[in-house]
């Protein structure tokens, strides 16, 4: 849907008026317009710093240099030692940061916070980021990489590592005005190789609407896997694929090489056929709440493809009413479609239908995190999904796979277009990027989670909401 305020503030007249009276101007985000690239940072400048005693500088530099980025450093920073040592070990050239005066702006700032040993040492983070953050180019990236607090036994070090979560969430709300995002990756021992693919995702245009997020990793199942080509030959099922976010997910998975089986309610068979025809996919007209849905999926997919490598549970509905006025059939419909169907289908496919290493992505919502009046049924299902993926992570890990969730915020879809003007505008602006997301933003995150390159991500929920101001 057209965001008229956004377009107005980017017109010549709108820029003048908004500047005179102090209206916020949502940034124009740069989103991916092509498949994953081997060198997504080609021609980009990445300023790298570290805490003294940092231990992750080598995999960080390997990832940045491998992605084609030019590594810059600040010569008098306290944490330069680990970065210099990593550069020498990898034969990566380190360029001196040109500073605020002249030179090309940095496209990203990456800080290795793995060496933090006390709250006092957080000053090294301040000293590095504070002078340079205002000079980051538009649509820039700020990324912290730390050791997971849960893997740290020392009280002071664990406290300092946990403090980074509040820092990055706060910084994200400061830098979003020019389209810059800020995120944190937490890395346990044994997962250093997983940094590569995750760092590439967060530093690329594929994560344009992801900000203020903390993504804990686990030990990767498959080791380091490059993003490009990682979905070639994979068989993916997407529910609710006829239109909107589901159609965008199907298109993005196909873009990266997956063979897509799109599934939707029989009443949407016409739209489903059109969507699948565009991407060379296969349509399945099956109601997700049918008792035999899993068996029918396994049978239909098995005949042509053998089994499923990826399942995306996107099908969902809303039936909004204040609880005091909500009829029972509104409650039952939302619970059955949005939550119970996911559990039932996965239970059946775990018996027959999933290939070894299968990856599952469930669509949750910011509504399941912060809650919305009139959506007790919807909020319950979306919160339930978050708990479900956390609970089922060990089950999928035992099979060499994973299960994760993506929680959209306000996304420009037919559903949000039907909202009244006031709530729609409020929904769009209440995030750090001051705009609604696009179905593509959800599709990019889902496709990343669906890839074996994300094998170190399991049982997690990532918000794709432009850092909505509400919720954790």
N, C-alpha and C positions, 0 to 999 in steps of 0.2 A: 504493500500500500504506500502511496505517496505521503511523505512526511512534509507537509507544507511549511511548517516552521523551519525545519532543517533547510529546505530549499530557499526559503526567504532569507535566512541569515547568511547564505552563501551567494546571494545575488549582490550586485553592486550597491543597490539602494539599501538592501537589508544589512549589509556590512556597515554602511554609514550610520543607519538608524540604531542598530544594536550597539555599535561602538559609542554613540552619543549618550544613550540612556542606560548602558551597562547590561544589556541583555546577554545571557550566555549564548555562545555560538558552538553548537555541537561540531566536533571535528569530522572531517571526511576520512573515513577509515579506508586503508588499503587492504583489500582482501585478495586471497589467492585467485588467480585466473588461469591456472595451469596445474597439472599434477605435481606431486612432490618432486623436487629436484635434488640431484646429488650435491649441488653447491648453492643452496638457497641464500647464502650470505655473500655471494660473489659481488665484489664492489662495495661491500658494507664495512663500516669501521666499528669495531667492538672494543670498548675500553674495559680492561680486565684488572681487577684488584683482588687482594686477599688479606685475610687476617694473618698475623705472624704465626707460624706454626701450622698453616693450612695444609691439608693433605689431599685435596681434590683438584689442585691446579693442573696437574698433568692430563687427566681425562677431560677437563674443561677446555684446555688449549687444543687438545687433539680434536675435539668436536668442532671447535670454532674454525681452526685451520682447515680441517677436512671439509667443512661446509663452505669454504672459500672466503671466510672473513679475514680482514686485516686486524691483527691484534695490536692494540695500543696500551701503553702503561704510563703511570705517573712516576717519575724517577725518584721523588723524595717521599713516596708513601711507605709507611712502616711495614706493610705486607708485601713489598716488592720481591723479597727474597724467594718465597715459594714459586712465584710466577716466573722469575728469571731462571730458576733451576729447572722448572718444567719446560721452558722455552729452549734451554740448552739441551736437555735430554731428548727433545722431540725435533730439534733443529727447526724450530719455529721462530721466525724473525719478530722481534718486538719493536714496535715503533713508538716514539715518544709522542704523548698526547699533545696536540698543538695548543691546547688551552682555550680559554674563552675568546681570546683576541685572534681573529683570522683563522684560516684553515677550515677544513670540512668538519662539520659536526659529527659527533658519534651517533651511530644508529642504535647502539645498545650499550648498556653497562652491565657487566657480569661481575659479581663479587663472590669469591670463595670464602665462605664463612665457617668452614669446617674446623678451623683451628681455635675458635673462640673458647677460652678457658674460664671466663668470669664475666659478670656484668660490666666491670670496669673496662674490659677489652672491647666492649661494644663501641667505644670511642673510635676505634680504628675504622669501623663501618661508617660512622658519622664523618670522620676526617676524609674518607675517600669519596663518599657519595655527595655530601653536602655542596662542595664547590662546583661539581660538574653536572648535577641533575638538571639544572635549569637550561643547560646547553644541549640537551639531547634533541636530535632531529625529530620532526613530526612523525607520528606513527612509530616512535621508538620503542625500545624494550628495556626494562630493568629486571634483572634476574639474579636472585640470590641462590646459592647452592650450599647446603649445610649438611652436617650429619644429623640423622633423625634423633630427636631428643630421647625417644624411647630406647635407643641403643647406647645412651650415655649414662654411666653410673655416677660420675662425679657431680655433686650437687650444683656447684657454681657453673660448671660447663653446661649442664643440662638446662639450668635457668637461663643462661645466655642464649642457648640455641632456641629455646621456646620463645624468647623475647622477639626473635626474628619474625614470628607469625604476626604479632601486632604491628611491627615496623612495616612489613610489606603491605598489609591491608591498609594502613594509614597512608603510606606513600602512594599507593594506587589511587587514592582519592585526591591526591595532590597533582599527579602528573597526567591525568586523563584528559585534561583540557585540550591537549594537542594530539590526542589519539595514542598517547604512550600507555603501555600497560606495565604492571609490576607483578611478579610472581615469585614463588619460592619452591624449590625442589629439595626434598629431604631424602638423604641417601644413607642407608644402613651399610655396615661393612659387608663386602662381597657383592655390592651392586654398582661398583664404580663404572663398569662397562655400559651400564644402562643409561648413563648420563647422555651419551651421544644423541640417540634418537629423541629423547625427551627435550634436550636443550634445543635441538633443531626445530622441534614443533613450537616451543615457546618463543623462539627468536624469529619465527617466520610469519608471513601473512596468513598462514593457516590458523593462527590463534588470535585473530584481530579483535574478537569480542570476549576474550578470556583475560580477566585481570583480578588482582587481589586474591589469587588462589594459592593454597598450600597443597602441594602434591607429594605425599610420602611414597617412596618406592620400596619395593621388596627385592630380594635377590632374583635376577632375571632367570626365566626357565630356559631360554634358548641362547643366552649370551647376547653379544652385540649383533643387531640386525639393522641393516640400512632401511630407511623408509621407502625410497623409490623401488618399485617392483615387488614389495613385500606382500601385496594382495593378488599377484598374478596367479591364476589357477585356483583361487579360493572360491568356495561356494557360499554365498551369503543369503540369508533369509531376512527380509525386512517386513514387519507387520505394519498395517496402516499406511501402505506405500502408494496409494492412489493419488494423493495430492499433498500439498503443504510440506511440512518437515519430513514426512516419510518419503515423499517423492524426491526431495533434495538429498536425503541420505542414500537412497538407491542410486541416484545419479552420481554422487561422489564416490561411492564404493566402486561403481562401474568405471569411473574415471581412472581409478587406481588399479584396474585390472581384474576385479572380482566379477564372477558370474552371479547376477542377482536374481533371486526368486522373490518377487514381490507378492505380498499377501494382503488381502483386504476383505471386508464384508461382501457377500454376494451382491448387495445393493449397489456397491461401488465398482462393479466389474468393468463397466465401460471406461471409467477414468483410469482404472488400474491397467487395462489393456493399452491405453494410449501412453501411459508413463513407461511401461515395460517396452513398448515398441521403440521408443526413443533411444533406449540404452541396450537393446538386444537382450532384454531380460525375459523371464518367464513369470506369468501371473498365476496365482492360486486364489480362487474365490472361496475362502473359508472363514467362518465366524470364529474369532479367537476364543469365544466362550463355549464353543461346541465341546461336549464331553470327549469326543474322539479327535479333537483338533491335532494333537501331537501325533497320533497314529496316522492320520491322513497326511500330515506334513512329511513324516518319515517315509510313507509309502510313495507319495508323489515325487519327492526329491530323490529317493533311492532308485527309482526306475531309470532316471536319466543321469544322476550325478553321484550316487553312492551314499553321500552323507553331507552334513553341514559343517563348515569351518567357522562360520560367523552367524550369529542370530542377533538381530536388533529388535527389541520389543518397543515399538513406537506407538502401536495402536492405543488410543485413549479417548475419553469423552469427558465433558463437563456437564453437570446438571446442578446448577447453583441455586441455592435457597438458604436463607437463614435457618439454622437447625430447628428452631421452633416451628417453622413453616414447611420443613422438608418432608415430602411424602416418602414412604418406605421404598417405593419403586425407584426413586431418584438415588437413594442410598445404595440399593442393591445393584443397580446398573453400573454405577461408577466403580464400586468395589469389585464387581465381577470382571469388568473389562480391563480396568487399569491395573489391577493387582492380582486377583485370583487366577486370571488367565495366564499370567506370566509364570506363576508357580506351577500350574498344571501342565503347561506346555513344556517347561524345562524338565519337570519330573519325568514326563514321557520320553523326551529326547535323550535324557541321560541313560535311559534303558535302551533306546534304539533311535538313532538319528544323528547324534553328534559324532563327528570324527574326533580322534585323539587330538588334543591341543586346541579344541574349539574355544572361541572367544565370544562372550555374550555381552551385549551392551543394552542396558535398560534406560528408558527415558523417565527421569524423575521430574522435579520442578522446584523452582524457588518457593512455590506455594507449599511444598512439603517441608521447607526449612523455616520460613518465617511465618507461614499461615496467612490466610485471607478470610475475612468475614464473608459468610455465605458459601464457603467451600470446605466445610468440615469433612465431607465425603472425599472430595478431591485431595485435600491436604493429607488426609489419613493414608490414601493410596500412595501418594508420592513420598511421604515419609517412610511408609512401609517398604518401598522399593530400596531406599537407602539402607535400611536395616537388613533387608534380604540379601543384597549384594555383599554386604559385610559378612553375613553368616555363611553364605555359600562359597566364599572365596577359597577356603581350604579344599572343598569338594572339587572345584574346577582345577585348582593347582595340582591335585593328585593326578589329574588326567592330562597335565601339561598345558592347561589353558588358563582362562581367567574370566571373571565377571566384574563389570564396573557399571557405573551409572553416570549419565550426563543430566544436569539439572538446568534447564533453560530458564532464563528470566523473561522479560517482555520481548517477544519475537513478532515481527511483522507477518502475520498470517491472516487468513480469512476470518478466523475466530477473533483476533484482536481488532480487526477492521470493523467488526460488528459492535464493538464496545461503544458506549456513549463518549462524546468528544472529551469531556473533562477527565474521566478516569483513564482514557487512552493517552492523553497528553501527559498526565502525571506518571503513568507507567513508563512512558518513553524516557522521561527526563530523570527519573530517580535512580540513576547509576552514574558511575564515574565518567562514562563516555557520553552522557546526556542524549542518548538516542536508543531506539529499539534495535534489537539484533535482527538478522536475516536467517531464514531457514538454513542457508549455507553455513552459518556459524555453528549451528548444532551439528550439521553433517560433517564438518571438518573434525570436530572433537570426537564424534562417534567413529569416524574412519580411522583416526589415530588409535583409539582404544581397540578397534577391531584388528589392528595390525600386530603381527608378532614382534614388531619393533617396540611395542609397548608391553613386552612380556614382564617387565618389572612393576607394572601397575595392576593391582588385583584387589578387589573389594573396596574400591575407592569411588567417591562421587565428586565430580568436578562441575562446578557451576560455570555455565556459559551465559553470563548475564550482564556483561559490561561492568561488573562489580556493583550489583544492586546494593543500595544503601541499607537494606534490611536483611536480616538473617546472619548466620555465622560466617 
